């Protein structure tokens, strides 16, 4: 078991969740979107985005709809706007 898997299991347990609250696919989705946010927006935006993602999923949005779905579309739109505002 990797350090990441150990931490996720321990944190999930401490928060009253199942011992393995995230599947490998779910872990990858969260890490991918937060990595993209850290690079495209700002590093401090990554953990805040992860929190917002958790709140949205807790309120009924599915993880695939939220990330990579909505958040990835938001990041693409942000990149597109930024690329259009660059003056050569």
Beta strands, then each sheet from edge to edge (+ up, - down):
end
